[in-house]
Amino acid sequence: MSFYPLLALPDELLVAITSFATLESISRLASTCKTIHRITRDILALQRKYHDEYNLRHDRSTFAVPELLRLAQRDSAVAWHIHHLEIWTLRWSWQDWHDYPERMFISHDGTAPHPTLGPRDTNTQLRKDNVYDPVELVQYEKLLRGSLHLSDEETELWMQRTRDGWDEMLKTLLIALAPGLRSLKFAR
């Protein structure tokens, strides 16, 4: 029997226990011994992958926020790793749901402008029926009432705006669901 009672538990149970811990706690726990490090190695690798992929996100691509919101709802670890969010534009109607237009910025050496974004996708066929699943709209409504504590009237207003093509509510929910958010930049 091990000197540490925790190590007497089966590996599957240790993995289950660590799934409830914060990343910081898992990292500290992994540094205590080789056995725990071996058990937490996959969890830490997945967290590292999430950090690399979701640390800095933006809304320049039309579907970036809805896709990220869907991922964050399915896996809270994704939401935890959104540390920096850039909002480049608000979309007020379905006609505004296009990729952020190509902009010219001065290069880092100050010599010449260069395009930083690809060509514009106008997404002319968009409407609520082909962007949102009906179940998804119900989930958003529950989040507005439950997580943001909006009244029935406020919730209905935001849901109607969302059905009309506004994306402001999606961005608000994403911000609310990202507990690790460190910076929010409006880059308009």
C-alpha positions as CSV (number, residue, x, y, z in Angstrom):
1,M,0.0,0.0,0.0
2,S,1.2,3.5,-0.9
3,F,2.2,6.0,1.8
4,Y,-0.3,8.4,0.2
5,P,-3.9,7.1,0.4
6,L,-4.9,9.0,-2.7
7,L,-2.6,6.8,-4.7
8,A,-4.4,3.7,-3.5
9,L,-7.4,4.7,-5.6
10,P,-7.8,3.3,-9.1
11,D,-6.5,5.5,-12.0
12,E,-10.0,5.9,-13.4
13,L,-11.2,7.3,-10.1
14,L,-8.3,9.7,-9.9
15,V,-9.0,10.9,-13.5
16,A,-12.6,11.4,-12.5
17,I,-11.6,13.4,-9.4
18,T,-9.2,15.7,-11.4
19,S,-12.0,16.4,-13.9
20,F,-13.6,18.6,-11.2
21,A,-10.4,20.4,-10.4
22,T,-9.2,23.7,-11.8
23,L,-6.3,23.7,-14.2
24,E,-4.1,25.3,-11.6
25,S,-5.0,22.6,-9.1
26,I,-4.3,19.9,-11.6
27,S,-0.9,21.4,-12.5
28,R,0.0,21.5,-8.8
29,L,-1.2,18.0,-8.2
30,A,0.7,16.7,-11.2
31,S,3.9,18.0,-9.8
32,T,3.6,16.0,-6.6
33,C,4.6,12.6,-7.9
34,K,5.2,10.5,-11.1
35,T,2.0,8.5,-10.7
36,I,-0.2,11.6,-10.5
37,H,1.8,13.2,-13.4
38,R,1.2,10.2,-15.5
39,I,-2.5,10.2,-14.7
40,T,-3.0,13.9,-15.4
41,R,-0.8,14.1,-18.5
42,D,-3.7,13.7,-21.0
43,I,-5.8,16.3,-19.2
44,L,-2.9,18.8,-19.1
45,A,-2.2,18.2,-22.9
46,L,-5.9,18.8,-23.7
47,Q,-5.8,22.0,-21.6
48,R,-2.7,23.1,-23.4
49,K,-4.4,22.5,-26.8
50,Y,-7.4,24.5,-25.6
51,H,-5.2,27.4,-24.5
52,D,-3.4,27.5,-27.8
53,E,-6.6,27.4,-29.8
54,Y,-9.0,29.6,-27.7
55,N,-6.7,32.1,-25.8
56,L,-7.3,34.9,-28.3
57,R,-10.5,35.0,-30.3
58,H,-12.2,37.6,-32.5
59,D,-15.4,38.1,-34.5
60,R,-13.9,39.2,-37.8
61,S,-15.2,35.9,-39.3
62,T,-19.0,35.9,-39.6
63,F,-19.6,32.6,-37.7
64,A,-16.7,32.9,-35.1
65,V,-18.9,34.0,-32.2
66,P,-21.8,31.6,-32.8
67,E,-19.4,28.7,-33.2
68,L,-17.4,29.6,-30.1
69,L,-20.6,30.0,-28.1
70,R,-21.7,26.6,-29.1
71,L,-18.3,25.1,-28.1
72,A,-18.3,26.9,-24.8
73,Q,-21.8,25.6,-24.0
74,R,-20.7,22.0,-24.8
75,D,-17.4,22.1,-23.0
76,S,-16.8,24.6,-20.2
77,A,-13.0,24.1,-20.6
78,V,-13.3,25.9,-23.9
79,A,-15.0,28.9,-22.2
80,W,-12.4,28.9,-19.5
81,H,-9.5,29.3,-22.0
82,I,-11.0,32.3,-23.8
83,H,-8.7,34.9,-22.2
84,H,-8.7,37.7,-24.8
85,L,-11.7,38.6,-27.0
86,E,-11.7,41.2,-29.8
87,I,-15.0,42.5,-31.0
88,W,-14.5,44.1,-34.4
89,T,-18.1,44.8,-35.3
90,L,-21.7,44.5,-34.2
91,R,-24.1,43.0,-36.7
92,W,-27.5,44.7,-36.5
93,S,-29.4,42.7,-39.2
94,W,-28.9,39.6,-41.4
95,Q,-27.5,41.9,-44.1
96,D,-24.7,42.7,-41.8
97,W,-23.6,39.1,-41.4
98,H,-20.6,39.2,-43.6
99,D,-17.0,38.8,-42.7
100,Y,-15.3,41.9,-41.5
101,P,-14.1,43.7,-44.7
102,E,-10.5,43.6,-45.7
103,R,-8.7,46.5,-44.0
104,M,-5.4,48.0,-44.7
105,F,-3.0,48.5,-41.8
106,I,0.4,49.9,-41.7
107,S,3.1,47.2,-41.5
108,H,5.0,46.9,-38.3
109,D,8.0,48.6,-39.8
110,G,5.8,51.5,-40.9
111,T,6.7,51.3,-44.6
112,A,3.6,50.2,-46.4
113,P,0.0,49.2,-45.8
114,H,-0.7,45.5,-46.1
115,P,-4.0,43.5,-46.0
116,T,-4.5,41.6,-42.8
117,L,-7.7,39.8,-43.6
118,G,-8.8,37.8,-46.6
119,P,-11.6,38.6,-49.0
120,R,-15.1,39.5,-47.8
121,D,-17.7,36.8,-47.6
122,T,-21.1,38.4,-47.9
123,N,-23.3,35.4,-46.8
124,T,-26.3,36.7,-48.6
125,Q,-28.6,33.8,-47.8
126,L,-28.6,34.1,-44.0
127,R,-31.6,34.1,-41.8
128,K,-32.4,32.7,-38.4
129,D,-33.6,29.3,-39.9
130,N,-30.1,28.5,-41.3
131,V,-28.0,30.0,-38.5
132,Y,-29.7,28.8,-35.3
133,D,-31.1,25.5,-34.4
134,P,-34.5,25.9,-32.6
135,V,-33.1,24.1,-29.5
136,E,-30.2,26.6,-29.5
137,L,-32.6,29.5,-29.3
138,V,-34.3,28.0,-26.3
139,Q,-30.9,27.5,-24.7
140,Y,-30.0,31.1,-25.3
141,E,-33.3,32.2,-23.7
142,K,-32.6,30.1,-20.6
143,L,-29.1,31.6,-20.4
144,L,-30.5,35.1,-20.6
145,R,-33.0,34.4,-17.8
146,G,-30.8,32.2,-15.7
147,S,-27.2,33.4,-16.1
148,L,-27.8,37.0,-16.9
149,H,-31.0,37.3,-14.7
150,L,-32.9,39.3,-17.3
151,S,-36.6,39.9,-16.9
152,D,-39.1,38.3,-19.2
153,E,-39.5,41.6,-21.2
154,E,-35.8,42.1,-21.5
155,T,-35.3,38.4,-22.6
156,E,-38.0,38.6,-25.2
157,L,-36.5,41.9,-26.6
158,W,-33.0,40.3,-26.9
159,M,-34.5,37.1,-28.4
160,Q,-36.4,39.1,-31.0
161,R,-33.3,41.1,-31.9
162,T,-31.4,37.8,-32.3
163,R,-34.1,36.4,-34.5
164,D,-33.9,39.7,-36.6
165,G,-30.1,39.1,-37.1
166,W,-28.5,41.1,-34.2
167,D,-25.4,39.3,-32.9
168,E,-24.9,41.5,-29.8
169,M,-26.7,39.0,-27.5
170,L,-24.4,36.2,-28.7
171,K,-21.3,38.2,-27.8
172,T,-22.8,39.2,-24.4
173,L,-23.5,35.5,-23.7
174,L,-20.0,34.5,-24.8
175,I,-18.5,37.2,-22.4
176,A,-20.7,35.9,-19.6
177,L,-19.7,32.3,-20.2
178,A,-16.0,33.0,-20.3
179,P,-14.8,33.0,-16.6
180,G,-11.2,33.3,-17.6
181,L,-11.7,36.4,-19.8
182,R,-8.9,38.9,-19.0
183,S,-9.3,41.4,-21.8
184,L,-12.1,42.6,-24.0
185,K,-11.2,44.8,-26.9
186,F,-13.6,46.7,-29.1
187,A,-11.5,47.3,-32.2
188,R,-13.9,49.2,-34.4
